[in-house]
Amino acid sequence: MSDNNYRKLGVAPRFHEILSTGFYTGLLPGAPGTYAAFTALIIWYVLYLLLSPLALTLSTIALIVVTTVTGAWTSSVMERYWGPDPRAVVIDEYVGCWIPLLVAPCGEYTWLFALLGFGLFRLIDITKPLGCRKIEELCPGGCGVMMDDVLAGTYALIIVYILKLIIF
């Protein structure tokens, strides 16, 4: 995340503002990244309640891919107006949160693994260990904005999967 986190945001194209801020969750005061990731968790949980396991997995993969591509594009556009990786751009949090949720469904403990995936993703995203900060530096523009969260989500997925194997 850049050092422009609290500067005044300029006027940007409304369409990109809506997308990049995760339907304005990025403009909420306090912890916009956490709010966005929690919104992603709620969206996923509604899908979990409505879809079969296969349909849920395929839908989650589709959400991850489409949102990653869209996020890289819209984040690059928004950098022209708001500077590099502004705090309000949180579309990357949605993707990062959905990645560990791929292994969360497991019957009555789904909610536990879903919350664990959410929490681990946020912890890893905030602390940026094991290359998360480096990938953000290596990938320019919107790609870097998205890829550090993809990596953080992947680390969270691995941890959740290992814990799931140990517990079950």
Secondary structure, DSSP 8 states (H G I E B T S, - for coil): --S-TTS------HHHHHHHTTTTGGGSSS-HHHHHHHHHHHHHHHHHHHS-HHHHHHHHHHHHHHHHHHHHHHHHHHHHHH-SS-TT--HHHHHHHHTGGGG---GGGHHHHHHHHHHHHHHHHHH-TTTHHHHHHHS-HHHHHHHHHHHHHHHHHHHHHHHHHHH-
